[in-house]
Amino acid sequence: MVLLQSQYRKAVQRPLARSAQSARPSGPPRIQSGRLAFSLVPQAATLYPIRMPISDWFSRRERYTRVAEPSAKRPVPDGIWSKCASCNQVIYQKQMARNFKVCPHCQHHFEMSALERIDMLADDGSFVELDAGLEAADPLRFRALKTYTESLEQAKARSGAREAIVTGTAMLGGRPIMLGAMDFRFVGGSMGSVVGEKVARAFDEAGQRRLPVLMVASSGGARMQEGMLALMQMAKTSAAVGRFKKAGPPFISILADPTSGGVTASFPTLADIIIAEPGAFVGFTGPRVIEDTIKQKLPPGFQRAEFVLEHGMVDMVLPRELHLEIIARLLDYLSGGA
């Protein structure tokens, strides 16, 4: 749109001059329109052009926010403090150990190793390990990003265990039992040929000696590096439980976080009493796989201990501080007080 000089003065300059006379601004405000800007000052109006390339609008801006460099923090020595994954509180490790590795703020149950489980459940100095020398082989010569043999060596170095389960005889509250505990740190607590063999031998030995069995499960399922040999352990351990039950002693299992896959589908869920720890994941496959399969949103807390208790998959959800008392009472009741 083109304005003649007389039209421009009438439409723009005169109204601006009048508004400048009545305004009392604290500074010289500017009105910018297109490539022209008007500077309003008391008693006058000045018209002048602004010649600024549009690229300068962006070049004048700060492209990045300057952040002060963080101050050096004092390092906290390893092995003294732990941070709760649930409530983010910092916990003194000695306090957590006294509390059976349970957060004192939110009652979150931390992962326990097999030996820590045994130390918590067995009477002092009573545990005698069975089949400690059994170790996995690599019959399939499995190789992915690394070989199965390399995975086993790394798991042994990381966990200090030879396999994903430790079994043996012990005393619990003065009563002899067969005790087994899985270790999730060893290849995710997965069940391969050695785990299945140790479980089957433990049940057979307990049946012969008429000892009650207490098994603590914590596993991601069957060990994929052993293929079909690992899947066969589901049937093998289930058959061992069946033989044991004919002998008569009770079988109690504890499902820790997580208990899933082929382990959930075998010996732990065949117990006379099934106990789950608070918040433990208990299921066969993960919720995301189920949602993708059935095309439905799963309810909140699905496959957690409290959910499966409500739906009858477990008999009780029991915090660790009550394990000894309640399990001793259950063994006494199931054994007829003998």
Secondary structure, 3 states (H helix, E strand, C coil): CCCCHHHHHHHHHHHHHHHHHHCCCCCCCEEEECCEEEEEECCEEEEEECCCCHHHHHHCCCCCCCCCCCCCCCCCCCCCEEECCCCCCEEEHHHHHHCCCECCCCCCECCCCHHHHHHHHCCCCCCEEECCCCCCCCCCCCECCCEHHHHHHHHHHHHCCCCCEEEEEEEECCEEEEEEEECCCCHHHCECHHHHHHHHHHHHHHHHHCCCEEEEEEECCECHHHCHHHHHHHHHHHHHHHHHHHHCCCEEEEEEEEECHHHHCCHHHHCCEEEECCCCEECCCCHHHHHHHHCCCCCCCCCEHHHHHHCCCCCEECCHHHHHHHHHHHHHHHCCCC
